[in-house]
Amino acid sequence: MNRRDFILTTAALGSAGTWTTAAHAQAPASAAGKPVILVLGDSLSAEYGLKRGEGWVPLLEKRLAQQKIAATVVNASISGDTSSGGRARFPSLLAQHKPSLVVLELGANDALRGLPLADTESNLLQITKAAQAAGAKVLIVGIQVPPNYGGDYTRRFEAVFSKVAGATRSALVPFLLKGVADAPDALSLFQADRIHPTAAAQPQLLDNVWSELRKLLPK
């Protein structure tokens, strides 16, 4: 079995629960006027199966503080969310938080449910364009899935993220789980469901995102 084959199964990511984490999407943007980083994602960003504070998004908050970078992180990730769900939620999040940077981590559940790739691409494209129209930079975070629906589908799915990034001139993290899914000890880095990374894997997820996100932060 390829190490990536056990990562994502045909069950939707985190469909057993729906909740938000970290700075809580319902909270208003920082009153201190700090720039807002809005994370719009699914269970991979929503601390599914982890204790609060263990996920890569809270770790991002800590890294920003350690490096004395003034920013407020708002985690609007919901377990089980799809690109269409994110697109529906995004206008109100955009109006409420007025982010300077949007980290867009959606699409895995689309693939796992076999949704049309054209719809996924369109949803991600519209979210990105809406963010940019409001003056925000966008970091698109890609994911890969095993060939449950055939090699052609998985290749075209992987290409969706780079296509949207290219069309909108957005930054791109090609694969959120790089260094985890393909690690020699990959099995130990996933929870019992073999879908969601453990707490021990979260620093690697953060490093993957940080490699591109840091380039978008104010100098």
N, C-alpha and C positions, 0 to 999 in steps of 0.2 A: 504493500500500500504506500502510495506517495504520501509524504508527511502532511501535505495540504489536504489530502482527501478526507481526513476526519474533522477538519475545522468546521465546515459549514454543511449541515445536512439539509434535507428538504423541509425540516421544521423551521418556521420563521424565527429569526433571531430574537430571543427574549420575549416571545409572544405570551409567556406565562404571566407576565406582569407589565404594567405600564406606569411609569413614574419618572419624575425629573429629579435632578441631583444638583450638587455643587451650589452655585450661587442662586439657584432656583429661578426658573424662567418667569415666575409670577412677580418676582421682586423688581422694583423700578431700577433703572440705570443709576449708577453711582452719583450721589448728590455732590460729590467732590469734583465732578467734572472730568474725571479721568476717562480716557478712551475705553470703549467697551469692546471686548472680544466675545462674540456670540458663537457658541458651538451648537450647530443644528445637526443632530445625529440620531442614531438608534441605540440599541443596547450596548454596542461596543464602546460607546461614549457615556453611557448612563449608569456605569458602575453595576451592571447586572451581576448578581451573585457575589458582590464584594461589599465590604464594610464601607460606610461613608468615609470619604477621604482617601481611599485606596486607588481610585481610578486615575486614568491619565489626565483627565481634565482638572481635578483638584491638584494633581502633581504639577500641572502647568501653572496654576495659581501660585504654588510654592516657589517654582523656579523664577517666575516673574518677580516675586518679592525678594528672593535671594539675590537677584541681579539688579535690584532696585529699579525695576521698570514699572512705571505707574500705569496700571491698567486694571480694569474690572472684568472678570471672566463671568459670563452668564451661560450656564449650561442648560440649553433648551432641548436636550436629547430625551427621547422617549423610547423605551424598549418596544420593539415590534413595529416601529414606524417605517413607512415606505417613503419614496420620493414624492408621491402624490400627497401623503399626509403632511410631509414637511412643507410642500408648496402651499397647502391650504392654511397652515399655521403661520407661515412666514410673514405675511403682511402685518399682522398684529404685533408680532415680535419686533419687526423692523420699526414700527411706529412707536412702540413702547420703549425700546432700548437704544435706538439710534446708534447701532454699532459702527465702529471704525473698521472692524475686521470681522468677517464671517468665515468660520471654519465649517465647511459643508461635508458631513460624513453620512451620506445616505445612499441607498441603492442595493445594499446586500439583501434586504428582505424582498425587494422587487425580483431579484434573480431566483431566490429560494422559492418564491411563489410562481415562478414562470411567467411573470408579467411581461408584456411587450417591451422590448428594448427601446423602441422609438418613444414610448411613453416615458420611460426612465430618463432618457436623454433630454426630452422636452421639458420635463419637470425640473431637472437639475439646471438646465439652461435658463429657464424662466426665473428660478430662485437666484441664480448668479446675476442675471441682468437686472433684477429688481434691487439687489444689494448694491450693485455698481451704480445704478441710477440714483440711489440714495447717498452715494459718495463713499461707500464701503469697499475695501479691498476684499477679495475672496480667495480662500485657500480650499481647493477641492481635494478631498481625501478619498483615494480609491481603495477598492477591495477586490479580492479575487475569490472565485468559488470553484469547487470541484466540478468535473464534467458530468453532473447529474442529468443535464439536458443536452448532452452532446458537446464535443470539443468545439464545434463551430459557434455554438451559443456562448460558451464560456469565454472564447477569444473575443467575440464581438462585445460581450458584456464588459470585459476588461478595458476594451478600447473606448467605451462610452466616456469614461472619466477624462482621458486625454483629449478626446474630441471636444468635450465641453470646455475644458481648460484652454485648448487651442483657439476655439471660436471666440472666447471671451477674454483671451490674454490673461487668464488667471493662473495663480501658482498651483502646483500639483504635487501631492504626495502619492506616488503610484500605487503603493500597497501598504495599508496601515499595519498589517501583521508581519511585515518583513522582519526577519531576525527572530521571530516567534514561531510562525507556522513552518518555517524551513530550518529551524534550529535542530541540532542533533538530539537534543532532549525535549523535542516539541511536546511530547505527551505530557510531560511534567508541567508544562506551561499553560495547560488548559484545564478548565474545571471538569467535573465528572461528565458533563454533557458533551465534552469534546468540541464545543462550539465557542465558548466564551473564555478568553484568557484569564488566568489567575492574577492575583495581586502581584506576584513575582514578575509577571510579564509586562505590567503597566509602565515601568520606566522605559522599556524598549519602545512601546507604543508612543510614549511622549517624545523620545528621541527622534523617532521617525517623523512626527509632526513638527517638532521643533526645528529640524534641519531646514524646513522651508518657512515656517512661521516667523522665525527670528528675522528673516530678511524683509518682512513686511511691517515690522515694528518701527515706531518712531526712532530716529537716530538720537 
